[in-house]
Amino acid sequence: MIPATTNTLKNEYWVVHHNVLNEALCQHSTVMSNRFVSIYISRLNPNDLSSREVSFTLAEYKQIMEIKCVHSAAFKKSAEDLISIPVSIKNAGRLKVFPLFSEFTLDKNDFGDWMVTINCHDWMIDYLFDLKGNFSRYRLGNILNLKEKNHQEMYKFLNSHQH
């Protein structure tokens, strides 16, 4: 598990993923889910599968998801929204649909601090880790500065076709 830091939104973090995710996620995503997914991916090490479980402090999570009040219903709703993000992969006439995340946990750590831990689904591994080609790499700050869903999607598309 990656230790939580207060640097979740550092602009210089890199987001690295397979290009197929640009199209696979855009149909069902929102500005907020795009934001969270980019931050989640920026916390991964694409060369280390053990980094797939990412933790955020409660304060970081509230900041990312723009949750104003500490109310269990708000956290439950945001968790359900994240867990229900589908990934639709079309390849050679085949369609495969699966969830982006497999688990969302809100719990206290050993130090008594509330933490949000999220883990990608097993089927996401090929699109986030050990990437050999056909992948995008961009700075987290570039996507966080875009406040419209279509702007985020256009940036990802153009980035994936840059070379």
C-alpha positions in Angstrom: 0.0 0.0 0.0 1.3 3.5 -0.9 1.5 5.7 2.2 -0.8 8.6 2.1 0.7 12.0 1.8 -0.6 15.6 1.7 0.8 15.9 -1.8 -2.1 14.2 -3.6 -2.6 17.0 -6.1 1.0 17.8 -7.0 1.0 19.0 -10.6 4.3 17.3 -11.4 2.9 13.7 -10.8 2.7 11.6 -13.9 -0.5 9.8 -15.1 0.5 6.8 -17.2 -2.1 4.3 -18.7 -2.9 2.3 -21.8 -4.5 4.5 -24.5 -7.5 2.2 -24.7 -8.7 3.6 -21.3 -9.3 7.1 -22.9 -12.3 5.7 -24.9 -13.2 3.0 -22.4 -13.9 5.5 -19.6 -15.2 8.5 -21.4 -18.8 7.3 -21.9 -19.6 6.9 -18.2 -17.3 9.4 -16.6 -17.9 12.7 -15.0 -15.5 15.6 -14.3 -15.2 14.4 -10.7 -14.6 10.7 -11.7 -12.1 11.7 -14.3 -10.3 13.8 -11.7 -10.2 11.0 -9.2 -9.1 8.4 -11.7 -6.3 10.6 -12.9 -5.2 11.2 -9.3 -5.4 7.5 -8.5 -3.4 6.5 -11.6 -0.8 9.2 -10.8 -0.2 7.4 -7.5 0.6 4.1 -9.2 4.0 2.9 -10.2 3.3 1.3 -13.6 6.3 -1.0 -13.0 5.1 -2.3 -9.7 1.8 -4.2 -9.4 1.9 -3.9 -5.6 1.1 -0.2 -6.0 -2.4 -0.8 -7.2 -3.9 -0.2 -3.7 -3.8 3.5 -3.1 -4.7 5.2 0.2 -5.8 8.8 0.8 -6.3 10.6 4.1 -9.9 11.6 4.7 -8.9 15.2 4.2 -7.3 14.4 0.8 -10.3 12.5 -0.3 -12.7 15.3 0.7 -10.6 17.7 -1.2 -10.4 15.5 -4.4 -14.1 14.7 -4.4 -15.1 18.2 -3.2 -17.1 16.9 -0.3 -18.0 19.8 2.0 -19.5 18.1 5.0 -18.5 15.1 6.9 -21.6 13.0 6.5 -21.6 9.2 6.0 -24.2 9.4 3.2 -21.9 11.7 1.1 -19.0 9.2 1.5 -21.2 6.2 0.7 -22.6 7.9 -2.4 -19.1 8.9 -3.7 -17.8 5.3 -3.0 -20.7 3.8 -4.9 -20.2 6.2 -7.8 -16.5 5.3 -8.0 -17.0 1.5 -7.7 -19.7 1.6 -10.4 -17.5 3.2 -13.1 -17.6 0.7 -16.0 -14.7 0.2 -18.4 -15.8 -0.9 -21.9 -13.1 -2.3 -24.1 -13.8 -3.0 -27.8 -11.3 -5.0 -29.6 -11.6 -7.0 -32.9 -15.4 -7.3 -32.6 -15.2 -8.3 -29.0 -16.7 -6.2 -26.1 -15.5 -6.6 -22.6 -17.1 -4.6 -19.7 -15.8 -4.6 -16.2 -15.6 -2.3 -13.2 -12.6 0.1 -12.9 -12.3 -0.4 -9.2 -12.8 -3.6 -7.2 -12.8 -2.2 -3.6 -13.3 1.1 -1.7 -12.6 1.1 2.0 -13.1 3.9 4.6 -11.4 2.8 7.8 -9.0 4.0 10.5 -5.3 3.1 10.1 -2.9 2.0 12.9 -2.5 5.6 13.9 -6.2 6.3 14.3 -6.4 8.4 11.2 -9.4 7.9 8.8 -8.2 6.6 5.4 -9.8 5.9 2.1 -8.2 3.0 0.3 -9.1 2.0 -3.3 -7.9 -0.8 -5.5 -8.3 -1.3 -9.2 -10.0 -4.4 -10.5 -7.8 -7.4 -11.6 -8.9 -6.9 -15.2 -7.4 -3.3 -15.1 -3.8 -4.6 -14.6 -3.1 -4.9 -18.3 -4.1 -1.3 -18.8 -2.2 0.2 -15.9 0.9 -1.9 -15.3 3.9 -3.2 -17.3 2.9 -1.1 -20.3 5.0 -1.9 -23.5 3.4 0.4 -26.0 0.3 2.4 -27.0 0.2 4.3 -23.7 -0.3 7.9 -22.6 1.8 9.8 -20.2 0.9 13.3 -19.0 1.3 15.5 -16.0 -1.5 15.3 -13.4 -1.7 19.1 -13.3 -2.6 19.3 -17.0 -5.8 17.3 -16.5 -6.7 18.8 -13.0 -6.8 22.3 -14.5 -9.5 21.3 -17.0 -12.9 21.9 -15.5 -15.1 20.5 -18.3 -15.5 16.8 -19.1 -15.1 17.3 -22.9 -11.9 19.3 -22.3 -10.5 16.5 -20.2 -11.4 13.9 -22.9 -10.0 16.1 -25.7 -6.7 16.5 -23.8 -6.4 12.8 -23.3 -7.3 12.1 -26.9 -4.8 14.6 -28.3 -2.1 13.3 -25.8 -2.6 9.7 -27.0 -2.2 10.7 -30.6 0.8 13.1 -30.0 3.4 10.8 -31.5 
